[in-house]
């Protein structure tokens, strides 16, 4: 089997051509042999008809035998044997040295005088003969009933002779027409694949710029593969761009805590920080260490969500109870920030406090409770980080239909605040890794909270949305299918 695709295509077509030649040759041989055999039998029948008048003119059997001897002499140079057939089909009056049929020649009882019967039979010379039998008398005759003319069957040799003249022409024409077609077919498939191979080599080089999309050429399957490679190239370019941004963000987010830790550690080591300053240095080191630990933990959480390593454990969830638990969990932090934290559930136009379960009756879904707690926790932490003293943060759960690209009934969990809101373009980038509205990126967060929220929502089959409120504030919503 050839190693290259081009060789396999050409080899397959060549093998198909050989099989086709054999099939054509075998078919032509059968047809030509039949035609030659029929031609010989027809010729014998014509000869028999020419002697019919002479044979029928003989009145007695002795005269018939004389006429047969004359006919045998007339056709002696044509390699034709002449016999009489008895009423039971056996050959009589066989010429000197002539072969005779090994089996009786069947003459139907319905055969009429003057009819000519043709066919093939095995003769005593162990060869197949074509014959023509001219019926002389009716079935009740007691003497010779028919005269038999036969010749050795040479239809096979004649058919082969004809094939040796015609089949080479077929082979030459097939080669002349098939070779360019095979090369064209191989080229139409191999050239796009060669381009795909070169493009794959380019894609593995991270320093190479994004090349132009490949032209969609070749068979349908090759065009589809080319289109997917073009999409893959674009996605790979976007992935590399995001990877570069991620590394840049990581360098930025790691530099600040490492600088703080390094500075304070040096101050403690050389004795510059003593007393209260040493305590502040130790506290700063511990705070920045915790920040690094959270950053690493959240990066790991994102990777596990993307790879599906953290599988969801769905259970019946009461949104009102989840909101109430979230309010209780963050109430001390809200009080310390001087902010008001409230929750509300809404269903079919009804609204009530999170603790009032009656008005939230029927508002339920199946979700992972730990994941939902983390979603709401990240949203509340982000909101409390931006509200000013005296501000408010509001949690809400409502039933929606076909919202945010989530088909069917769903629950929308929203966290709203009256802070400064997202900056220009911030609502579309809010869920990117390390994105923060603060250009200085000096806030206490890691910039991964909303990314984790989005990944958890996607894992549930839902989505996450960010929007600015009027006249100020922002709202982040997570829509989870029921």
C-alpha positions, 0 to 999 in steps of 0.5 A: 500500500503506498504511503502517500495519499496521492499514491493511494488515490492513483493506485486505487484508480489503477486497480479499479481500471484493471478490474474494469478491464478484466470485467469488460474482457470477460463480458466481451469474451462471453458475448463474442463466443456466443455470437461466433457459435451462433454464426457457425450454426447459422452457416451450417443451417444455410448450407443444409438448406441449400442441400434440402431439395437434393436430399428430399428428392431422394425417394428411397433410403439408398438414394438418400445415402448416395446424396449424403455421400455427394454432399460430404464430398462437396463440403470436404474442404470446409471441415464439415462433417455430414451424417444421417440421424435415425428417428431416435437421434443417433448418427448413421452413415458416418463418413470415413474418419469423421467423428460422430456425436457421443450422445443422440441429437434430440429431435422434437416430435413437433419438428416439421419437415424442412425445419433446421435445428441448431446447437452444440454437442460433444463428439467422439473426437472429444471436442465440442461441435456446432451443428445444424440438423435438417429434418427430412421426415416426420416422427413416425419415419423408420429410416433416416429422419434428418441430415446432420452437418457439424463443425468443430466449435472454434468460437472461443479461439475466435472470441480471443482473437477478437479480444486481442484486437479490441481490448488493447484499444480499450486499455489505451483509451482508458489510460489516456483518459483516466491518467489525467483524471486520476492526477486531477483528483489526487491533486484536488484532494492532496493540495488542500491537505498539503496546505492544511499541513503547512498551516498546522506547522504555522499554528504550532509556532507561537511567534508566527503572526495569524496568517490569512484564512485558507481558501475553501477548495477541494471536495466538500469534506476537505472544504469543511476541514479547511473551514474548521482549521480556519476557525481553529486558527482564529480561536488559537490566536484569541487564546494566545492573546488572552494568555498574554493578557493573563500572564501580564495580569498575573505579573501585575497582581503578583508584583504588588504583594511580593513587593510588600512582603519583600520590603517588610521581610527585609525591614524585619530582617535588618531590624529597621522595623521594631515594636509597633512597626514590626507588628504592622510589618508582620500584619502586612506580610500576613495580609498579602500572603492571604491575598496570594493564597486567595489568588492561587486558589481562585485560579485553581477553581477556574481551571477545575471549572473549565476542565469539569473536574469540579462536578456539580451536585444538584439538589432542590434549592429554595431561593428565598432561603439562600438569599436569607442565608447570604444576608446573614453571612455578610451582615457583619461585613455590611455593618462594618462598611456602613452599608445596608444589605437586603434581599427580596424574592419576586414571583409573578409580580409578588414581592416580599422579604427573603424571610417571608417564605409564603410569598416566595412559594413555588420559586424553586430550582435544582442547583449546587448549593455550594456553587450558588453560595459562592456565586452570591458570595462573590457578587456581594463581596464585589458590591460591598467593596464599591459602595460608600458608607450609607450605601445599599446592596440589594439581593433579588431572586425572580422567575424569568422565561427565556432570558439572557439566552437561557431557554425555558423557565429560569431563576435570575439571582441579582445583586445591585448596588448604588456604587459608581457602577462599571466604567466605559466598556466595563459591562462587557469585560466584567467577567474577564479574568483580572479585569477590574474597573479600578485602573490602578488595580490596587483594590483588595480583590483578585479580579477573578470573582466575576470570572468564577461566577460566570464559569459556575453559571455556565456549568449550570447551563446558565449565564451571567450578565452585568449592567449599569443602573440609572442614575448610578449603581450596577447590577450583576445577574446570574440566570440559572435554568430551573 
